[in-house]
Amino acid sequence: MSPENQIKQLSDPLERLPPILRKNLDKNLCVCNEVHKMDIINAILNGAKTVEEIKKQTYATMGSGCCTKQVERLIECLCLPEEQNAKDSQTSHQKI
């Protein structure tokens, strides 16, 4: 499936992400192991709730670990109830 089709299929969950995290969905989030951001998002939407589960499913965070904070943020945004995400999104807009 192309990245564009994946993005269309997941458009509702992606709305939970702050605008900065919606960028570069087709690019590597984990550069050490060449894991696309979309692969990590798919793993989260398919049930991965911890960095360890993401690591097992995608190999992200297994290199230098420089992507760990971004993976944690994706988990936070995609796993929290929608009301909390709406508040976080408004807060992140105010910080920018």
NUPADREN-354492 format. One record per residue (C-alpha): residue in one letter; z, y, x. Coordinates in steps of 0.2 Angstrom, whole numbers, padded with zeros to 4 digits, always signed. Layout:
<atoms>
aZYX;...
</atoms>
This chain:
<atoms>
m+0000+0000+0000;s-0005+0017+0007;p+0009+0030+0010;e+0002+0041-0004;n+0004+0027-0016;q+0021+0023-0010;i+0026+0041-0012;k+0018+0042-0030;q+0028+0026-0035;l+0044+0033-0029;s+0042+0051-0034;d+0058+0051-0045;p+0070+0044-0032;l+0062+0056-0019;e+0067+0071-0030;r+0085+0067-0025;l+0081+0071-0007;p+0083+0089-0001;p+0066+0097+0003;i+0069+0095+0022;l+0070+0076+0020;r+0055+0075+0009;k+0044+0080+0023;n+0034+0068+0035;l+0037+0053+0024;d+0022+0044+0033;k+0029+0048+0050;n+0041+0038+0061;l+0059+0042+0058;c+0065+0029+0071;v+0054+0033+0086;c+0061+0019+0097;n+0055+0005+0085;e+0042+0015+0076;v+0049+0014+0059;h+0042+0026+0046;k+0054+0036+0035;m+0046+0028+0020;d+0051+0011+0026;i+0069+0016+0027;i+0068+0024+0010;n+0061+0008+0002;a+0074-0002+0010;i+0088+0010+0002;l+0079+0009-0015;n+0079-0010-0013;g+0097-0011-0011;a+0102-0007+0007;k+0118+0004+0006;t+0123+0005+0025;v+0116+0009+0041;e+0119-0009+0046;e+0109-0016+0031;i+0095-0003+0036;k+0095-0010+0054;k+0093-0028+0048;q+0079-0024+0036;t+0069-0011+0046;y+0075-0011+0064;a+0079+0007+0063;t+0094+0014+0073;m+0092-0001+0085;g+0086+0009+0100;s+0095+0024+0106;g+0102+0027+0089;c+0096+0045+0088;c+0090+0043+0070;t+0107+0036+0064;k+0112+0053+0056;q+0096+0055+0047;v+0097+0037+0040;e+0115+0040+0034;r+0109+0056+0025;l+0095+0047+0017;i+0108+0034+0011;e+0119+0047+0005;c+0105+0056-0005;l+0097+0041-0013;c+0113+0031-0017;l+0124+0045-0024;p+0125+0048-0043;e+0111+0060-0048;e+0124+0074-0053;q+0131+0074-0036;n+0114+0075-0028;a+0110+0090-0039;k+0125+0099-0033;d+0121+0094-0014;s+0103+0100-0016;q+0109+0117-0023;t+0121+0118-0009;s+0108+0114+0004;h+0097+0127-0003;q+0111+0140-0002;k+0114+0135+0017;i+0096+0138+0022;
</atoms>
